[in-house]
Amino acid sequence: MQFRSTSSVLLLTLLLGISSGSLLAQKAALFESVNKRDGESWDAALQIWEWAEPGYQESKSSALLADMLKDHGFKIDKKVAGIPTAFTATFGSGKPVIGILGEYDALPGLSQAAKPIRESLADGAYGHGCGHHLFGVASASAAIAIAEQIKTGTISGTIRFYGCPAEEGGSAKVFMVQDGLFKDCDSVLHWHPSSQNAAGDRSTLARDAVKFRFHGKSAHAAGAPEQGRSALDAVELTNFASQLMREHTPDKTRMHHVITFGGGAPNVVPDFAEVYYYVRHPDSDVVRDLYRRLVLCAKAGAMATETELEVDFQGGILEILPNNTLARVTLSNLRELNDLRYDSEDLKFATRIQQTLDSPFPLESIQTVVDVSGSIGMGSTDVGDVSWVVPTTGFNTACFVPGTPGHSWQVVACGGTQIARKGMNLASRVLAATAWDLFTNPDLVATAKAEHMQRIGSRPYRSLMQTGQKPPLDYRNPPRKNKPPREN
């Protein structure tokens, strides 16, 4: 749905109709603040990149960011929403309350050196294949820049940084929403590293995550196969049933899985196996029904193999509820501030990376900004739940070589280079500039809230989480048998 009322467009024209030169002059102190800390910020990002901690286990990364903000006068609240690595950092008082999100978790199996060739730092280890080491630091830097202006009395209100762990499948922001951490927020800003610069009122896919664990009976696979009941067979039947189910799902459905454990030896009938599924669609109500049907596939696998099914629902996240009022402001700032250019060393690295890509984009595309308004991104994020309770907008900056696919070794490699550093600095300035616009234009905040209410209409926030769901703090741990094996 697009929000394009005449009154909102007119208001934005009036509020943002000042000249580019005047805009930059008003915000010069913000950019100076970001730039003077650029070295400190880059050191922090590289440190988080090197640690590459899994979701809900980012103890060092979250502490680094919390300490950085504390050193600049922020009040830190740790272990919020019952999550050891989640925190908030607040500066100022009164309205408006503007939130900036930060993430810092890494992805499994993507350890990679900052080189344009595939070279693992440690086999099977985690790596920042989504650039969250940049995400958290850039957001913190922008929050500090705003706090300095509040301290001098140039602007008034409250800036709050949200330290958000486990975005990659852990859904931490949902639990932070349910804990009421956003209830006093007027607007929330976020960004994400990418291979292009983009902004607009784009949505995402809602997503459910689940682990199906099957418990069977072990036996000698050759000597006494009739006495075994294979948990792996149950996984394979579940997967086959889900493949058949795909033919009968709505357009834009995405279902994917990995077998996290399938047994230890081929001559032993596996008495335990686990498969991990994601189910996605642009409409969270569709996801609810797809999940129900997927569970039936798992139950059929268990029934056919005479194994016991354990359903471990890992959580669900909603699609992003766009906000055009905020998106227009962010898009304007991103266009105004985009100064990305590659130097000779950047070009050498980028050219080598592009030789490894299936669909590289022109390198000069980093100088442009794409308006993605009205589109649906084919990823998922727990920012979606935040966007249903407070007006929210985000954007991308080019931190990776154009055409680089997300969640790849190439992303990790780019993340340790000056290419990423430049994109991170741009993101900090855009966040700070957009927050400034919200602090200095109360009518803009009010219009964003009005649009938010209009988009929600008669469909208020309804989490995909199950009643009483707790944060899956161990979701990145190796699979284990939660139940004893059945008696032979």
C-alpha positions, 0 to 999 in steps of 0.5 A: 500500500502506498501513502500518497495523500495530497496533504502529506506530500505538501507538508513534506514539500514545505518541511524539506523544501529548503535549499541543499546548501542550507540543509547541509549548513544546518547539519554540518555539526552532525557530519563533523561529529561522525567524521571526527570519530571515523577512525574510532568507528572503523576500529570498532567495526573491525573488532566486531568483524573479527569476533564474528559472534553468533546470535544471542552470543554476542557478548563482546560485540554488545559490550563494545557498543554499550561502552562506546555509547556510555563513554559519550554520556548515554544511560545504558540498560543491559539484558533487556527483554530477558536477553543477555546481549540486548541493551538500550542506550538513552540520551536526553529527555522529553519528546520526541523520542527517536530510536536508532536500531543497531545489530551485531550478529554474524552468520555460520559457515562464512569465515573469510579473510578480507581478500578478493579470493575465498580464504577461510580464517577458520573452517566452518566458523562464523563470519559477518556475511550481512554486514552487521558489524557495520550496522551497529557501529554506524547507528551508534555513531549517528546516535552520538552525533545527535546526543552532542547536539542535544547536549549543546541545546541545539535540539531537544528530545531523546535519542535512543540506541537499541542494541539488537542481537540475533537478527539472523533467525533469532527474532530478538526485536520481537521480544524487545517489542513485547517487553514494551521497549518501543512504547514511548518511541515516536519514530525509529530509524534503521539501515542495512549494508548492501551492494547498492544505495537505496531508500523508500517505503519498501516492505519485506517477507514475514517469516516463521522458523521451526526445527523439527526433531525426530526421535526413533530407534537405533539398530544395525543398518545391515544386521537388524534393519527391521528393528530400527526406526530411522529419524533421518527417514522422517526428515526426508519424508518431511522434506519430500512432503514440503516439496510437494506442498510448494506447488499449492502455495500462494505466489511469493511463498519461500520455503527453505531448509537445512538438515542440521543433523542426520546421523553419525554413521551409515551402518547405524539407523539414526535414532535422532535427526533434525531439520531447520525450516524457514517459511516466508511470504509478504503477508504474515497471515499467509505465513501462519497458514503455511506454517500449519501446513508444514507441521502437517508434513512433519507429522506425516513423516513421523507417522510413516516412520513410527518416530516421535516428532518434537516441534521446536518453534523458533519464532516468527517475524512480521513483514515491514509496515512501510512509512512513506512520510519517513522514507521520503526524508531518508531518501532525500538525505541519502541522495544529498549525502551520497559521496561514495567513490572508489580509489585505486585500491578499492577498484583493484579489490572490486574488480577482483571480487566481480570476477567471482560474481555471477551478476556483477553490477557496474562499479559506478552504480555506487554513485546513484541512489535507487528509489525502492518505494512500493517494492517488497524485498525478498528478505526478512527482518525482525524490524518488521515487528518494530514497524507495526508498533512505531513509525519506522523507516530504513535504507541501504548504503553500498558497503559491498562491491555492486552485485555481491549477493548477501550471505556470501563469502564476498560480503564478509571479504568486503566487510573488512575493507575501506569499501565497507568503511566508506559505506558505513560512514555514509550510513551514519551521516544519513541516520543523523541527518534524518534524526535531525529532521525529526527532532526539528520538525514536529509536524513531520513526526505527527504526519508519520504517526498519522500515516502509520495509523492509516496503514494499520487500519483495522489490523493491529499488531499481532505477533507471529510468536506463540503464546509464552514464547521465550527468546531461543537463546540456544538456537545457534547451538549444535543440535542435541537430543532433548529427549531420551531415545526410545527403548529398543 
